[in-house]
Amino acid sequence: MLKNGMVSGNSNGEAGARVADMIDYMKTDEYMKKREPKPEPEAKKPLYMKSASEVGAGAVVEEMVEEDTELLELRARRMAMLKKKQEKTHELKKEGHGIYRDITEKDFLPEVTQTQFSLVHFYHEKFQRCQIMHDKLGAISKRVVQVKFMKIVAEEAPFFADKLGITVLPCIILFNNGVGVDKIQGFEGLSHGDDFPAVRLEARICQCFKLEMCSDALDEQALDD
């Protein structure tokens, strides 16, 4: 220690002894262990990255239950939508949808005004192109159930043939709530020859009524394009 600006001999001896003791201690295993760096704590894994042994069976089961619940809810919503669609289809079929059938002139107005989407094919029994149109409309009517498909002999409905300006057969008139919204005369816009893929006519009908085509029809349309 300092005393009047001078260091005593006893102080030097004590300091030297402490330094020697410190050097000896630094050579011991105890000191070396204290100097070893401590390992960094392991980052916490998200639950989905951990194994069952890490998180415990209970946590894994809980996560699986949550996932199963979401899948069940999604499936339930889809089943509800499918059921609603089937019920709607059933109701439409009771009203004459899903088939292609003949009507008379007296049936014409009730048929086209009591449903939202409908079409009427004015035809002649002996025209070959009318027979081709029958085949196409018969197939489409089973796929596009939202639309009521009907046919009428043009000669037996002169009043409506005249009012609707029908001059070429076959002729299809499309109605939305009883109002004519489109007319297809002959194979206009469908073919330059004597035949055409039914999917072209189906696409024209669905576009007119802003309806989605079924997946089979879309596949056929892709091949046609």
C-alpha positions in Angstrom: 0.0 0.0 0.0 1.1 3.7 -0.4 2.5 5.4 2.6 3.9 9.0 2.3 4.6 8.4 -1.4 6.6 5.1 -0.8 5.7 1.4 -1.1 6.5 -0.7 2.0 8.4 -4.0 1.7 5.5 -5.9 3.4 3.1 -4.7 0.7 5.3 -5.9 -2.1 5.6 -9.3 -0.5 1.9 -9.7 -0.1 1.2 -8.6 -3.7 3.7 -11.0 -5.0 2.2 -13.9 -3.0 -1.3 -13.1 -4.3 0.0 -13.0 -7.9 1.6 -16.4 -7.4 -1.6 -17.9 -5.9 -3.6 -16.5 -8.9 -1.2 -18.1 -11.4 -1.5 -21.5 -9.6 -5.3 -21.2 -9.6 -5.4 -20.4 -13.3 -3.8 -23.8 -13.9 -6.5 -25.7 -12.0 -9.4 -27.7 -13.7 -11.9 -25.6 -11.8 -10.7 -22.4 -13.5 -10.5 -24.0 -16.9 -14.1 -25.2 -16.7 -15.3 -21.7 -15.8 -13.5 -20.3 -18.9 -15.2 -22.8 -21.3 -17.9 -21.0 -23.4 -21.5 -21.8 -22.5 -23.6 -23.4 -25.3 -26.2 -21.2 -27.0 -29.8 -22.0 -26.1 -31.5 -24.0 -28.8 -34.0 -22.1 -30.8 -37.6 -23.1 -30.1 -39.1 -25.1 -33.0 -42.6 -24.5 -34.2 -45.0 -27.2 -33.3 -45.3 -28.6 -36.8 -41.5 -29.1 -37.0 -41.3 -31.1 -33.8 -41.5 -34.9 -33.4 -44.0 -36.6 -31.2 -41.2 -37.3 -28.7 -40.3 -33.5 -28.5 -43.8 -32.1 -28.0 -45.6 -35.1 -26.5 -48.4 -37.2 -27.9 -51.1 -34.8 -26.5 -49.9 -31.8 -28.5 -49.6 -33.9 -31.7 -53.1 -35.3 -31.3 -54.4 -31.7 -30.6 -52.9 -30.4 -33.8 -54.3 -33.4 -35.8 -57.8 -32.8 -34.3 -57.6 -29.1 -35.4 -56.7 -30.1 -39.0 -59.4 -32.8 -39.1 -61.9 -30.2 -37.9 -61.1 -27.9 -40.7 -61.3 -30.7 -43.3 -64.7 -31.8 -41.9 -66.0 -28.2 -42.0 -64.9 -27.9 -45.6 -66.4 -31.2 -46.6 -69.7 -30.2 -44.8 -69.8 -26.9 -46.8 -69.2 -28.8 -50.1 -71.9 -31.4 -49.2 -74.4 -28.6 -48.4 -73.7 -26.9 -51.7 -74.0 -30.2 -53.6 -77.3 -31.0 -51.9 -78.6 -27.6 -52.7 -77.7 -28.0 -56.3 -79.3 -31.4 -56.5 -82.5 -30.1 -54.9 -82.5 -27.2 -57.5 -82.0 -29.7 -60.3 -84.8 -31.9 -59.0 -87.2 -28.9 -58.9 -86.2 -27.8 -62.5 -86.8 -31.3 -63.8 -90.3 -31.3 -62.3 -90.9 -28.1 -64.4 -89.8 -29.8 -67.6 -86.1 -29.1 -67.6 -83.5 -31.8 -68.4 -85.3 -33.1 -71.5 -86.0 -31.9 -75.1 -89.7 -32.1 -75.8 -92.4 -31.0 -78.2 -94.9 -28.3 -77.4 -98.0 -26.9 -79.2 -98.8 -23.3 -80.0 -101.2 -23.0 -77.1 -98.5 -24.2 -74.7 -95.9 -21.7 -76.1 -96.5 -18.7 -73.9 -96.9 -20.5 -70.5 -93.8 -22.6 -71.2 -91.5 -19.6 -72.0 -92.9 -17.2 -69.4 -93.0 -19.5 -66.4 -89.3 -20.2 -66.2 -86.2 -18.0 -66.4 -84.2 -19.6 -69.2 -85.8 -21.4 -72.1 -85.3 -22.0 -75.8 -87.7 -23.2 -78.6 -86.5 -24.9 -81.8 -88.9 -24.1 -84.7 -88.4 -27.0 -87.2 -89.8 -28.8 -90.2 -90.2 -32.5 -89.9 -88.6 -33.2 -93.3 -85.6 -30.9 -93.2 -82.3 -32.7 -92.6 -80.7 -29.8 -90.8 -83.6 -29.8 -88.3 -83.0 -33.4 -87.6 -79.3 -32.7 -86.9 -80.4 -29.8 -84.6 -82.7 -32.3 -82.8 -79.7 -34.5 -82.0 -77.6 -31.7 -80.7 -80.3 -30.1 -78.5 -81.3 -33.5 -77.1 -77.8 -34.1 -75.8 -77.3 -30.6 -74.5 -80.6 -30.5 -72.6 -79.3 -33.3 -70.3 -76.2 -31.2 -69.4 -77.6 -27.7 -69.2 -80.5 -28.3 -66.8 -80.9 -24.6 -66.0 -82.5 -24.1 -69.5 -85.8 -25.6 -70.6 -85.4 -27.1 -74.1 -88.4 -27.3 -76.4 -89.3 -27.8 -80.0 -92.3 -26.9 -82.1 -93.3 -27.5 -85.7 -93.1 -24.1 -87.4 -96.1 -24.8 -89.6 -98.3 -25.5 -86.6 -97.3 -22.2 -84.9 -97.7 -19.6 -87.6 -98.6 -16.8 -85.2 -95.4 -17.0 -83.2 -93.3 -17.8 -86.3 -94.5 -14.6 -87.8 -94.1 -12.5 -84.6 -90.6 -13.8 -84.1 -89.5 -13.1 -87.7 -88.6 -16.7 -88.5 -87.7 -17.1 -92.1 -85.1 -19.9 -92.1 -85.4 -23.3 -90.5 -84.0 -24.6 -88.3 -84.4 -21.6 -86.0 -83.8 -21.4 -82.3 -85.2 -18.6 -80.1 -83.7 -18.2 -76.7 -85.9 -16.6 -73.9 -85.0 -15.0 -70.6 -88.2 -14.7 -68.5 -90.3 -14.8 -71.6 -88.3 -12.2 -73.6 -86.4 -13.2 -76.7 -82.7 -12.5 -76.2 -81.1 -14.4 -79.1 -81.9 -16.1 -82.4 -79.9 -18.9 -84.2 -81.1 -19.3 -87.8 -79.9 -22.4 -89.7 -76.4 -23.2 -88.5 -75.4 -19.6 -88.3 -72.2 -19.1 -86.3 -72.0 -22.9 -85.8 -70.8 -24.4 -89.1 -70.3 -23.7 -92.7 -71.2 -27.3 -93.6 -74.0 -29.7 -92.7 -72.8 -30.6 -89.2 -71.0 -29.2 -86.2 -69.9 -30.2 -82.7 -72.7 -30.0 -80.1 -70.3 -28.1 -77.8 -70.4 -25.1 -80.1 -74.1 -24.8 -79.7 -73.9 -25.4 -75.9 -71.3 -22.7 -75.6 -73.6 -20.3 -77.5 -76.5 -21.1 -75.2 -74.4 -20.8 -72.0 -72.9 -17.5 -73.1 -76.3 -16.1 -73.9 -77.6 -16.9 -70.4 -74.3 -16.4 -68.6 -74.1 -19.9 -67.4 -71.0 -22.0 -66.6 -70.4 -24.9 -68.9 -69.8 -28.3 -67.2 -66.3 -29.8 -67.1 -67.1 -32.4 -69.9 -68.3 -29.6 -72.2 -65.2 -27.5 -71.5 -62.9 -30.5 -72.4 -64.8 -30.9 -75.6 -64.6 -27.2 -76.4 -60.8 -27.3 -75.8 -60.5 -30.1 -78.4 -62.8 -28.3 -80.8 -60.6 -25.1 -80.5 
